[in-house]
Amino acid sequence: MYGSWFKLGMDATMLAFESQQVIGMRLMMLSAGGAVGQAEAQRMVTEKVVAAGEAALMMASGASTAKVLAGYRRKVRANALRLSKR
């Protein structure tokens, strides 16, 4: 019983850490400005709207909290990988 709660808590904690990493990399890119910074700002807003819509659809269709959280973590990890290559 506690195992699933513990895993959910660890996944949420990891999402927080991974998100902070992406936020830091994005802030560096945005502070540089220019076309690259503008493109990243537009991408960031678009991604957030799409991710929120996907999460809402998942919840409306009865997906678990863990599944919604896993979707967010997948997106954040992809962003961290993409931003770390710059």
HELIX and SHEET records of a PDB file:
HELIX    1   1 TYR A    2  ALA A   32  1                                  31    
HELIX    2   2 GLY A   34  ALA A   60  1                                  27    
HELIX    3   3 THR A   65  SER A   84  1                                  20    
END                                                                             
